[in-house]
C-alpha cells in the first residue's frame, strides 16, 4: 500500500505540474481573473474542467494510502500502532475525505460560476463539451 500511495502522490504531482505549466501566469491559488485571462481548454483541461484539483485529490489519496494503511510508520510503530488504532485511522480517513471533498467541490462550483460570468457563451460551450469536474466519465 505504501508504494501504491507513493505512486499516487507522484501521479497527482505530475498532474498539478502540468496544470501549472498549461496555465502559466493565469494559475493562482486565489480565485481571481487576470486582465488578459483566456479560457484554457487544451491539455488536461480538454478532459476535465478542474484537473489541478484532480491532481490534489490524487496527492491526498496517495498520502492517506502511504501513511494510514498497514505497514506505514504511523500504524506499525507510531501513534496509531496501539490496539484501537484501526478505529482512529478510519475516523482520520473519513474526516480527511469529507473535508477534502467539501473544499474541492466548493472551490469547483465557485470557479465555474466566476468563469461563466466572465466568458458567458464560450464557457457554456466548454462546459457542455467537458461536463466533468475531476474524472472523465465519473465526476
C-alpha positions in Angstrom: 0.0 0.0 0.0 2.9 2.3 0.7 4.3 2.0 -2.8 0.8 2.5 -4.3 0.4 5.6 -2.2 3.8 7.0 -3.3 2.9 6.3 -7.0 -0.5 8.0 -6.5 1.3 11.1 -4.9 3.7 11.2 -7.9 0.8 11.0 -10.3 -1.0 13.8 -8.5 2.1 15.9 -8.5 2.6 15.4 -12.3 -1.0 16.3 -13.0 -0.6 19.5 -10.9 2.7 20.4 -12.5 1.1 20.0 -16.0 -1.7 22.4 -14.9 0.8 25.0 -13.7 2.6 24.7 -17.0 -0.5 24.8 -19.1 -2.0 27.9 -17.3 1.3 29.7 -16.8 0.8 33.1 -15.2 -3.0 32.5 -15.1 -2.6 29.9 -12.4 -3.2 31.3 -9.0 -4.2 29.9 -5.6 -6.7 32.6 -5.2 -10.0 32.7 -7.2 -9.1 35.6 -9.5 -9.5 36.6 -13.1 -6.4 38.2 -14.7 -6.9 41.2 -17.1 -5.7 39.1 -20.0 -7.4 36.0 -18.9 -8.4 33.4 -21.5 -10.4 30.3 -21.2 -7.9 27.4 -21.3 -9.3 24.3 -22.9 -6.2 22.4 -24.0 -4.2 19.7 -22.3 -5.9 18.1 -19.4 -8.4 20.9 -19.4 -9.8 19.3 -22.6 -10.8 16.3 -20.4 -11.9 17.8 -17.1 -12.6 21.3 -16.0 -10.5 21.2 -12.8 -7.5 18.9 -13.4 -5.4 20.7 -10.8 -7.9 19.6 -8.2 -7.8 16.1 -9.7 -4.0 16.2 -9.0 -4.7 17.4 -5.5 -7.2 14.6 -4.9 -4.6 12.1 -6.1 -2.0 13.7 -3.7 -4.3 13.5 -0.7 -5.4 9.9 -1.6 -1.8 8.8 -2.0 -0.7 10.4 1.3 -3.6 8.6 3.0 -2.6 5.3 1.4 1.0 5.6 2.3 0.5 6.9 5.9 -2.8 5.4 7.2 -2.6 1.8 5.9 -0.9 -1.2 7.4 2.8 -1.2 7.0 3.3 2.6 7.5 5.3 4.0 10.3 2.2 5.6 11.8 0.4 2.2 12.0 3.4 -0.1 12.8 5.4 1.8 15.4 3.9 5.3 15.5 0.9 6.8 17.3 -1.6 4.6 15.5 0.2 1.3 16.4 -1.7 0.6 19.6 -4.8 -1.5 19.8 -7.7 0.6 18.7 -5.6 2.4 16.2 -7.6 1.0 13.3 -10.7 2.8 14.5 -8.7 6.1 14.8 -7.4 5.6 11.3 -10.9 5.1 10.0 -12.0 8.3 11.7 -9.0 10.2 10.3 -9.5 8.8 6.8 -13.2 9.6 6.8 -12.7 13.1 8.2 -9.9 13.8 5.8 -12.0 12.8 2.8 -15.1 14.7 4.0 -13.0 17.8 4.4 -11.2 17.4 1.0 -14.5 16.7 -0.8 -16.2 19.8 0.7 -13.2 22.1 -0.1 -12.7 20.8 -3.7 -16.4 20.8 -4.6 -17.0 24.3 -3.1 -14.0 25.6 -5.0 -15.0 24.0 -8.3 -18.5 25.5 -8.0 -17.1 28.9 -7.3 -14.7 28.7 -10.2 -17.4 27.6 -12.6 -19.6 30.5 -11.5 -16.8 33.0 -11.9 -15.7 31.7 -15.3 -19.4 31.6 -16.5 -19.7 35.3 -15.6 -16.5 36.2 -17.5 -16.7 34.0 -20.5 -20.5 33.6 -21.0 -21.3 31.6 -24.1 -17.7 30.4 -24.5 -17.9 28.9 -21.0 -21.2 27.3 -21.7 -19.8 25.6 -24.9 -16.8 24.4 -22.9 -18.8 23.1 -20.0 -21.1 21.3 -22.5 -18.1 19.6 -24.2 -16.3 19.0 -20.9 -19.0 18.2 -18.3 -16.8 16.5 -15.7 -15.1 18.3 -12.9 -12.4 15.9 -11.9 -12.5 12.5 -13.6 -13.8 12.0 -17.2 -17.0 10.0 -17.2 -17.3 9.9 -13.4 -17.3 13.2 -11.6 
